[in-house]
Each structure stands twice: as C-alpha cells, then as structure tokens.
C-alpha cells in the first residue's frame, strides 16, 4: 500500500479511549462520555455519504457506546458485524472479506480489527507461524487480511475507483485521522455539514491551510502536555512511566532515555518549556532506534516447548529505513 499509494510518516490519531473507532468518522476527538456513548449531535461520515447513495458497513470494534441508542445502525451505518465494546474477537470464520454485498453501489466499509490489542488473538491458521509470539501471529494475520481485501477489490474491478485508508489507533505537512473525514467527503462529492471541522481536505488542489502551519495540541485530559508546529515540538510536561513500573522492568524507551525528558514522575516545564526539532535534535525522543535486546526472545509458553532464547546485550543503534 505504501509503495502504490501515499505514505504519511507523521500521522496522528486522537487519544485516549481507543481512537480508532472514535476518530469521529467526522472530525477530531473522542465523542463519548465514559458512562454513555456517542452524542446524538455528532454527524458521522456514513450518514453524510447517504447524500450520494452510499451504503455503509462496519465490521469489528465499535466502542462508542453499547446501549441501543449509541449503536452503529442508529448513526448512519446500514450494516454492522462486530462487538459493541471491544476486544472480544475473533468475530467469525469467513475466509473471504464481506465486500461483495457493498460493491453494487458506492460503499463505505469501515473495518476495525482488534486482534492486536490485548487480549491478543489469532485464528488457528496463523497460530505459531511468526517468531514474535501471539502478537506476531496477529500482525501476520492482519497483514494477510488487508491483502485479501485489496485482492477482492481488484477481482471486482473497482480497485482504481476505491480509496483505502490504513491507520493505527494510538499514536500534521502533518496529517491526522481528523483529515480523513474532510477528505472522504471531498472524494465522494459531498458538501460538508454547516459546522466547524477540525480536519483538512488532503485531496489535490489549492490547500486552504498549510499542513506545516497547523499546530497539533497534545492533551492529557484537560492538561496541555505539548504542542507541535511543523518540525518543532514543545513539551510542557514530561512523563514516561512510574518508577514502580520502571523498576519492575517495564521500560517504554529502551536505549532512548534522555535526562529531564523520559522522566518517571510527572514533571512540569511551563516556566522553561523543552523545545525539540524532531528531525535534527538528537535529544528528542524518536522511534528511530533499533535494539535486538528489545525483541521478544522468550514469548509466553516457550518454557513448555524448550524454545526460550536468551536475549543479547542491549546495544541500540540508529535504524536505517529504506523508504
């Protein structure tokens, strides 16, 4: 998909509360109350696409409320197969993605697999196939499933007239999942609703706002934690995980510890914010460090098989990404 399409290496998804299903199918953040569900005021993408005779289907995780008034069929979706909450898979044993029922007219298929989220699961055909335990099996099956969907679009002869977006839930010239709403409406030729939208239209044409000029705000609840503008990011608070977790062996930043940044207590920097250039500053926390010691050398159950391996000494190095 990356080779044939468009790759967004700086793409964000709103958090918390499993934003894959709460990217608002409209715009920005998590549109649900913890004890309730999605607000009746929210207009979701499938409802707007009906203006152009689209039929919409959701397969997988919903997680925007489990009571009847919050479910997908009450918010614009025509078909639904999955769980109202999350992480209860697998859903069924179909060997072929259920796309044909939507292919006779314009369609919007929202597929939200949760197999790579704890409790991780994979079907029998993929169990034990990877070298990364159950999680690796699940990722392998996810990759295969995406391939099946793309192949089926090709078999139906609609691959050149179908847009496919692949995103992760936890995470704009930066883009983010809010933009998919505005972009999808533009692709379908649907007039946006008469309300302020947080997402930008990424289709070719004169942009109304430069992506590099748009700030991205990072909140933890109501507390502003950081702001990103272009290549620069300012931190007002830092915290990786607690000392208790860290001393028990849970390290979220192996080989990437930076004094004063990867802190184990919540540290405020409002008076002297920490500013990084994400492309050049070597002190900025980055996802470009590789370390063989961080691999899962002893997955759960390896003792019974006598296959546990001792990991090598930690020697992190700067990764090289050919793409």
C-alpha positions as a Markdown table, in Angstrom:
| # | Residue | x | y | z |
|---|---|---|---|---|
| 1 | Unk | 0.0 | 0.0 | 0.0 |
| 2 | Unk | 2.8 | 2.4 | 0.8 |
| 3 | Unk | 4.6 | 1.7 | -2.5 |
| 4 | Unk | 1.4 | 2.2 | -4.6 |
| 5 | Unk | -0.2 | 5.0 | -2.5 |
| 6 | Unk | 0.6 | 7.9 | -0.3 |
| 7 | Unk | 2.6 | 7.4 | 2.9 |
| 8 | Unk | 2.1 | 9.7 | 6.0 |
| 9 | Unk | 5.1 | 9.1 | 8.3 |
| 10 | Unk | 3.9 | 11.9 | 10.6 |
| 11 | Unk | 0.3 | 10.9 | 11.1 |
| 12 | Unk | -1.6 | 11.3 | 14.3 |
| 13 | Unk | -4.7 | 9.8 | 15.9 |
| 14 | Unk | -6.5 | 11.5 | 18.8 |
| 15 | Unk | -6.3 | 9.7 | 22.1 |
| 16 | Unk | -7.3 | 8.4 | 24.7 |
| 17 | Unk | -10.1 | 5.9 | 24.6 |
| 18 | Unk | -9.2 | 3.8 | 21.6 |
| 19 | Unk | -9.5 | 6.5 | 19.0 |
| 20 | Unk | -9.6 | 4.1 | 16.1 |
| 21 | Unk | -13.3 | 3.9 | 16.4 |
| 22 | Unk | -13.6 | 7.4 | 17.8 |
| 23 | Unk | -11.9 | 9.4 | 15.1 |
| 24 | Unk | -15.4 | 10.7 | 15.0 |
| 25 | Unk | -16.0 | 9.4 | 11.5 |
| 26 | Unk | -16.5 | 13.1 | 11.4 |
| 27 | Unk | -13.6 | 15.1 | 12.9 |
| 28 | Unk | -11.5 | 15.4 | 15.9 |
| 29 | Unk | -11.6 | 13.7 | 19.2 |
| 30 | Unk | -13.3 | 11.1 | 21.4 |
| 31 | Unk | -17.0 | 11.9 | 21.1 |
| 32 | Unk | -18.3 | 9.8 | 24.0 |
| 33 | Unk | -18.9 | 10.0 | 27.7 |
| 34 | Unk | -17.3 | 7.3 | 29.8 |
| 35 | Unk | -20.6 | 6.0 | 31.1 |
| 36 | Unk | -22.6 | 6.8 | 28.0 |
| 37 | Unk | -21.8 | 6.9 | 24.3 |
| 38 | Unk | -21.6 | 9.0 | 21.2 |
| 39 | Unk | -23.6 | 12.2 | 21.3 |
| 40 | Unk | -26.7 | 12.5 | 19.2 |
| 41 | Unk | -25.3 | 15.8 | 17.9 |
| 42 | Unk | -22.5 | 14.1 | 16.1 |
| 43 | Unk | -23.0 | 13.6 | 12.4 |
| 44 | Unk | -20.9 | 10.6 | 11.2 |
| 45 | Unk | -19.4 | 10.1 | 7.8 |
| 46 | Unk | -21.8 | 7.3 | 6.7 |
| 47 | Unk | -24.8 | 9.5 | 7.4 |
| 48 | Unk | -23.4 | 12.2 | 5.2 |
| 49 | Unk | -22.4 | 9.8 | 2.4 |
| 50 | Unk | -26.1 | 8.8 | 2.1 |
| 51 | Unk | -26.5 | 12.0 | 0.1 |
| 52 | Unk | -24.6 | 10.3 | -2.7 |
| 53 | Unk | -26.4 | 7.0 | -2.3 |
| 54 | Unk | -23.5 | 5.3 | -0.4 |
| 55 | Unk | -24.2 | 2.2 | 1.6 |
| 56 | Unk | -22.1 | 1.8 | 4.7 |
| 57 | Unk | -20.9 | -1.1 | 6.8 |
| 58 | Unk | -18.8 | -1.5 | 9.9 |
| 59 | Unk | -17.0 | -4.8 | 10.7 |
| 60 | Unk | -15.3 | -5.2 | 14.0 |
| 61 | Unk | -14.9 | -2.9 | 17.0 |
| 62 | Unk | -17.3 | 0.0 | 17.7 |
| 63 | Unk | -16.7 | 1.2 | 21.3 |
| 64 | Unk | -18.8 | 4.3 | 21.1 |
| 65 | Unk | -21.4 | 3.1 | 23.5 |
| 66 | Unk | -23.1 | -0.3 | 23.9 |
| 67 | Unk | -26.7 | 0.8 | 24.7 |
| 68 | Unk | -29.2 | 0.7 | 21.8 |
| 69 | Unk | -29.2 | 4.5 | 21.1 |
| 70 | Unk | -25.4 | 4.5 | 20.7 |
| 71 | Unk | -25.0 | 1.6 | 18.3 |
| 72 | Unk | -23.8 | 2.0 | 14.6 |
| 73 | Unk | -27.2 | 1.4 | 13.0 |
| 74 | Unk | -28.5 | 4.4 | 14.8 |
| 75 | Unk | -25.8 | 6.6 | 13.5 |
| 76 | Unk | -25.8 | 6.1 | 9.7 |
| 77 | Unk | -24.4 | 2.7 | 9.2 |
| 78 | Unk | -26.6 | 0.3 | 7.2 |
| 79 | Unk | -24.8 | -3.0 | 8.2 |
| 80 | Unk | -22.9 | -4.0 | 11.3 |
| 81 | Unk | -21.0 | -7.1 | 12.2 |
| 82 | Unk | -18.8 | -7.0 | 15.3 |
| 83 | Unk | -18.7 | -6.1 | 19.0 |
| 84 | Unk | -20.4 | -3.0 | 20.7 |
| 85 | Unk | -17.4 | -2.6 | 23.0 |
| 86 | Unk | -14.0 | -4.0 | 22.2 |
| 87 | Unk | -11.6 | -6.9 | 22.3 |
| 88 | Unk | -14.0 | -9.8 | 22.1 |
| 89 | Unk | -12.8 | -11.4 | 18.9 |
| 90 | Unk | -12.5 | -13.3 | 16.8 |
| 91 | Unk | -15.8 | -12.5 | 15.1 |
| 92 | Unk | -16.3 | -15.2 | 12.6 |
| 93 | Unk | -14.6 | -17.7 | 10.3 |
| 94 | Unk | -15.3 | -16.2 | 6.9 |
| 95 | Unk | -12.4 | -16.9 | 4.6 |
| 96 | Unk | -13.2 | -14.0 | 2.3 |
| 97 | Unk | -13.8 | -10.4 | 3.2 |
| 98 | Unk | -17.5 | -9.5 | 3.0 |
| 99 | Unk | -17.2 | -6.8 | 0.4 |
| 100 | Unk | -19.4 | -8.0 | -2.5 |
| 101 | Unk | -22.6 | -7.0 | -0.7 |
| 102 | Unk | -21.4 | -3.4 | -0.9 |
| 103 | Unk | -19.9 | -3.4 | -4.4 |
| 104 | Unk | -23.1 | -2.9 | -6.4 |
| 105 | Unk | -23.2 | 0.8 | -5.5 |
| 106 | Unk | -20.9 | 3.3 | -3.9 |
| 107 | Unk | -19.9 | 1.9 | -0.5 |
| 108 | Unk | -18.1 | 2.8 | 2.7 |
| 109 | Unk | -16.6 | -0.1 | 4.5 |
| 110 | Unk | -15.2 | 0.6 | 8.0 |
| 111 | Unk | -13.1 | -2.4 | 9.2 |
| 112 | Unk | -11.8 | -2.1 | 12.7 |
| 113 | Unk | -9.9 | -5.3 | 13.7 |
| 114 | Unk | -8.8 | -5.5 | 17.4 |
| 115 | Unk | -6.8 | -8.7 | 17.3 |
| 116 | Unk | -3.5 | -7.0 | 18.0 |
| 117 | Unk | -4.9 | -5.4 | 21.2 |
| 118 | Unk | -4.8 | -7.3 | 24.4 |
| 119 | Unk | -6.1 | -9.9 | 24.8 |
| 120 | Unk | -4.2 | -10.7 | 21.6 |
| 121 | Unk | -5.7 | -13.4 | 19.4 |
| 122 | Unk | -5.2 | -15.1 | 16.0 |
| 123 | Unk | -7.0 | -17.7 | 14.1 |
| 124 | Unk | -5.7 | -21.3 | 14.0 |
| 125 | Unk | -4.2 | -20.9 | 10.6 |
| 126 | Unk | -1.8 | -18.3 | 11.9 |
| 127 | Unk | -1.1 | -19.5 | 15.5 |
| 128 | Unk | 2.6 | -20.2 | 16.0 |
| 129 | Unk | 3.6 | -19.0 | 12.5 |
| 130 | Unk | 5.6 | -15.9 | 13.5 |
| 131 | Unk | 8.7 | -15.6 | 15.6 |
| 132 | Unk | 7.1 | -12.9 | 17.8 |
| 133 | Unk | 4.6 | -15.0 | 19.7 |
| 134 | Unk | 0.9 | -14.4 | 19.7 |
| 135 | Unk | 1.2 | -10.7 | 18.8 |
| 136 | Unk | 3.4 | -11.5 | 15.8 |
| 137 | Unk | 0.8 | -14.1 | 14.7 |
| 138 | Unk | -1.9 | -11.5 | 15.0 |
| 139 | Unk | 0.1 | -8.9 | 13.0 |
| 140 | Unk | 0.7 | -11.6 | 10.3 |
| 141 | Unk | -3.0 | -12.3 | 10.1 |
| 142 | Unk | -3.8 | -8.6 | 9.9 |
| 143 | Unk | -1.4 | -8.2 | 7.0 |
| 144 | Unk | -2.9 | -11.2 | 5.2 |
| 145 | Unk | -6.4 | -9.9 | 5.8 |
| 146 | Unk | -5.6 | -6.5 | 4.3 |
| 147 | Unk | -4.1 | -8.3 | 1.3 |
| 148 | Unk | -7.4 | -10.2 | 0.9 |
| 149 | Unk | -9.4 | -7.0 | 0.9 |
| 150 | Unk | -7.2 | -5.4 | -1.7 |
| 151 | Unk | -7.2 | -8.5 | -3.8 |
| 152 | Unk | -11.0 | -8.7 | -3.7 |
| 153 | Unk | -11.3 | -5.0 | -4.8 |
| 154 | Unk | -9.1 | -5.9 | -7.8 |
| 155 | Unk | -11.2 | -9.0 | -8.5 |
| 156 | Unk | -14.3 | -6.8 | -8.5 |
| 157 | Unk | -12.7 | -4.4 | -10.9 |
| 158 | Unk | -13.1 | -1.4 | -8.6 |
| 159 | Unk | -9.6 | -1.0 | -7.3 |
| 160 | Unk | -9.0 | 2.0 | -9.4 |
| 161 | Unk | -12.1 | 3.7 | -8.1 |
| 162 | Unk | -11.7 | 2.9 | -4.5 |
| 163 | Unk | -9.8 | 4.8 | -1.8 |
| 164 | Unk | -8.3 | 2.7 | 1.0 |
| 165 | Unk | -7.1 | 4.3 | 4.2 |
| 166 | Unk | -4.9 | 2.2 | 6.6 |
| 167 | Unk | -4.4 | 3.8 | 10.1 |
| 168 | Unk | -3.4 | 2.7 | 13.6 |
| 169 | Unk | -5.4 | 3.8 | 16.6 |
| 170 | Unk | -2.7 | 5.1 | 19.0 |
| 171 | Unk | -0.3 | 7.3 | 18.2 |
| 172 | Unk | 0.1 | 17.2 | 10.9 |
| 173 | Unk | 2.7 | 18.9 | 6.4 |
| 174 | Unk | 1.4 | 16.7 | 9.2 |
| 175 | Unk | -1.8 | 14.8 | 8.7 |
| 176 | Unk | -4.0 | 13.1 | 11.2 |
| 177 | Unk | -7.1 | 11.0 | 11.3 |
| 178 | Unk | -9.3 | 14.0 | 11.6 |
| 179 | Unk | -8.4 | 14.8 | 8.0 |
| 180 | Unk | -9.9 | 11.5 | 6.7 |
| 181 | Unk | -13.4 | 12.9 | 7.3 |
| 182 | Unk | -13.0 | 16.0 | 5.3 |
| 183 | Unk | -11.0 | 14.2 | 2.6 |
| 184 | Unk | -13.6 | 11.4 | 2.3 |
| 185 | Unk | -16.4 | 14.0 | 1.8 |
| 186 | Unk | -14.4 | 15.7 | -0.9 |
| 187 | Unk | -13.7 | 12.4 | -2.7 |
| 188 | Unk | -17.4 | 11.5 | -2.6 |
| 189 | Unk | -18.5 | 14.9 | -3.7 |
| 190 | Unk | -20.5 | 15.6 | -0.5 |
| 191 | Unk | -20.9 | 19.1 | 0.9 |
| 192 | Unk | -19.5 | 19.3 | 4.4 |
| 193 | Unk | -22.0 | 19.9 | 7.2 |
| 194 | Unk | -22.6 | 23.5 | 8.4 |
| 195 | Unk | -20.2 | 23.3 | 11.3 |
| 196 | Unk | -16.6 | 23.8 | 12.1 |
| 197 | Unk | -14.5 | 20.8 | 11.1 |
| 198 | Unk | -11.1 | 20.1 | 12.6 |
| 199 | Unk | -9.8 | 18.0 | 9.6 |
| 200 | Unk | -8.4 | 19.3 | 6.4 |
| 201 | Unk | -9.1 | 18.1 | 2.8 |
| 202 | Unk | -6.0 | 16.3 | 1.6 |
| 203 | Unk | -7.1 | 15.9 | -2.0 |
| 204 | Unk | -5.0 | 17.6 | -4.7 |
| 205 | Unk | -5.8 | 21.3 | -5.1 |
| 206 | Unk | -5.0 | 24.6 | -3.5 |
| 207 | Unk | -5.0 | 24.0 | 0.2 |
| 208 | Unk | -7.0 | 26.3 | 2.5 |
| 209 | Unk | -4.4 | 25.8 | 5.3 |
| 210 | Unk | -0.9 | 24.6 | 5.0 |
| 211 | Unk | -0.3 | 21.4 | 7.0 |
| 212 | Unk | 3.0 | 22.8 | 8.2 |
| 213 | Unk | 1.2 | 25.9 | 9.6 |
| 214 | Unk | -1.3 | 23.9 | 11.6 |
| 215 | Unk | -0.4 | 23.3 | 15.3 |
| 216 | Unk | -1.1 | 19.9 | 16.9 |
| 217 | Unk | -2.1 | 20.1 | 20.6 |
| 218 | Unk | -1.4 | 17.2 | 22.9 |
| 219 | Unk | -3.7 | 17.0 | 25.9 |
| 220 | Unk | -3.9 | 14.6 | 28.8 |
| 221 | Unk | -7.4 | 15.2 | 30.0 |
| 222 | Unk | -7.7 | 19.0 | 30.2 |
| 223 | Unk | -4.0 | 19.4 | 30.7 |
| 224 | Unk | -2.0 | 20.7 | 27.7 |
| 225 | Unk | 1.1 | 18.5 | 27.6 |
| 226 | Unk | 2.8 | 19.5 | 24.3 |
| 227 | Unk | 2.4 | 21.4 | 21.0 |
| 228 | Unk | 3.8 | 20.5 | 17.6 |
| 229 | Unk | 4.2 | 23.0 | 14.8 |
| 230 | Unk | 6.0 | 21.7 | 11.7 |
| 231 | Unk | 9.3 | 20.1 | 12.7 |
| 232 | Unk | 9.2 | 21.7 | 16.2 |
| 233 | Unk | 7.7 | 20.3 | 19.3 |
| 234 | Unk | 7.5 | 21.9 | 22.7 |
| 235 | Unk | 6.9 | 19.9 | 25.9 |
| 236 | Unk | 5.2 | 21.5 | 29.0 |
| 237 | Unk | 5.1 | 18.2 | 30.9 |
| 238 | Unk | 7.2 | 15.0 | 30.7 |
| 239 | Unk | 6.5 | 11.5 | 32.0 |
| 240 | Unk | 7.1 | 8.1 | 30.5 |
| 241 | Unk | 6.0 | 5.7 | 33.2 |
| 242 | Unk | 6.2 | 5.4 | 37.0 |
| 243 | Unk | 9.2 | 4.4 | 39.0 |
| 244 | Unk | 7.4 | 1.4 | 40.2 |
| 245 | Unk | 6.8 | 0.2 | 36.6 |
| 246 | Unk | 10.3 | 1.1 | 35.5 |
| 247 | Unk | 12.0 | -0.7 | 38.4 |
| 248 | Unk | 9.9 | -3.8 | 37.7 |
| 249 | Unk | 11.4 | -4.0 | 34.2 |
| 250 | Unk | 8.8 | -2.0 | 32.2 |
| 251 | Unk | 10.8 | 0.5 | 30.1 |
| 252 | Unk | 8.9 | 2.4 | 27.4 |
| 253 | Unk | 12.0 | 4.0 | 26.0 |
| 254 | Unk | 14.8 | 1.3 | 25.9 |
| 255 | Unk | 18.0 | 2.8 | 24.7 |
| 256 | Unk | 16.4 | 6.2 | 24.4 |
| 257 | Unk | 16.5 | 7.6 | 27.9 |
| 258 | Unk | 17.0 | 11.4 | 28.0 |
| 259 | Unk | 17.6 | 13.1 | 31.3 |
| 260 | Unk | 14.8 | 15.5 | 32.2 |
| 261 | Unk | 12.6 | 14.2 | 29.3 |
| 262 | Unk | 12.0 | 10.5 | 29.9 |
| 263 | Unk | 11.0 | 11.1 | 33.5 |
| 264 | Unk | 9.3 | 8.7 | 35.9 |
| 265 | Unk | 7.5 | 11.4 | 37.8 |
| 266 | Unk | 5.2 | 13.9 | 36.1 |
| 267 | Unk | 7.4 | 16.9 | 35.7 |
| 268 | Unk | 6.2 | 20.4 | 34.7 |
| 269 | Unk | 8.1 | 22.6 | 32.4 |
| 270 | Unk | 5.7 | 25.5 | 32.0 |
| 271 | Unk | 8.3 | 28.1 | 33.0 |
| 272 | Unk | 11.0 | 26.7 | 30.8 |
| 273 | Unk | 9.4 | 24.5 | 28.1 |
| 274 | Unk | 11.5 | 21.9 | 26.4 |
| 275 | Unk | 11.7 | 22.5 | 22.6 |
| 276 | Unk | 12.9 | 20.0 | 20.0 |
| 277 | Unk | 13.5 | 20.0 | 16.3 |
| 278 | Unk | 12.2 | 16.4 | 15.6 |
| 279 | Unk | 14.2 | 15.9 | 12.5 |
| 280 | Unk | 17.6 | 17.1 | 13.8 |
| 281 | Unk | 17.7 | 17.2 | 17.6 |
| 282 | Unk | 19.5 | 14.1 | 18.9 |
| 283 | Unk | 17.9 | 14.6 | 22.3 |
| 284 | Unk | 14.4 | 14.4 | 21.0 |
| 285 | Unk | 12.6 | 11.1 | 21.8 |
| 286 | Unk | 12.4 | 9.3 | 18.5 |
| 287 | Unk | 11.3 | 6.0 | 17.1 |
| 288 | Unk | 14.4 | 5.5 | 15.0 |
| 289 | Unk | 16.5 | 3.4 | 17.4 |
| 290 | Unk | 16.8 | -0.3 | 16.9 |
| 291 | Unk | 17.9 | -2.8 | 19.6 |
| 292 | Unk | 17.9 | -6.5 | 19.2 |
| 293 | Unk | 17.7 | -6.9 | 23.0 |
| 294 | Unk | 14.2 | -5.4 | 22.9 |
| 295 | Unk | 12.8 | -8.3 | 20.7 |
| 296 | Unk | 10.7 | -10.9 | 22.4 |
| 297 | Unk | 13.2 | -13.7 | 22.8 |
| 298 | Unk | 11.2 | -15.6 | 25.3 |
| 299 | Unk | 7.4 | -15.4 | 24.4 |
| 300 | Unk | 4.8 | -16.9 | 26.8 |
| 301 | Unk | 4.8 | -20.7 | 26.7 |
| 302 | Unk | 8.3 | -21.1 | 25.4 |
| 303 | Unk | 9.3 | -22.9 | 28.6 |
| 304 | Unk | 7.0 | -25.8 | 27.7 |
| 305 | Unk | 8.5 | -26.1 | 24.3 |
| 306 | Unk | 12.0 | -25.7 | 25.4 |
| 307 | Unk | 12.4 | -22.8 | 22.9 |
| 308 | Unk | 13.2 | -19.9 | 25.2 |
| 309 | Unk | 16.2 | -17.9 | 24.0 |
| 310 | Unk | 18.4 | -15.6 | 25.9 |
| 311 | Unk | 18.4 | -12.1 | 24.5 |
| 312 | Unk | 21.7 | -10.4 | 23.5 |
| 313 | Unk | 23.2 | -7.4 | 25.4 |
| 314 | Unk | 21.5 | -4.2 | 24.7 |
| 315 | Unk | 23.4 | -2.3 | 22.0 |
| 316 | Unk | 21.0 | 0.2 | 20.4 |
| 317 | Unk | 21.8 | 1.8 | 17.1 |
| 318 | Unk | 20.2 | 4.3 | 14.8 |
| 319 | Unk | 17.8 | 2.5 | 12.4 |
| 320 | Unk | 18.0 | 2.8 | 8.6 |
| 321 | Unk | 14.6 | 2.9 | 6.9 |
| 322 | Unk | 15.0 | 2.5 | 3.2 |
| 323 | Unk | 11.5 | 4.0 | 2.4 |
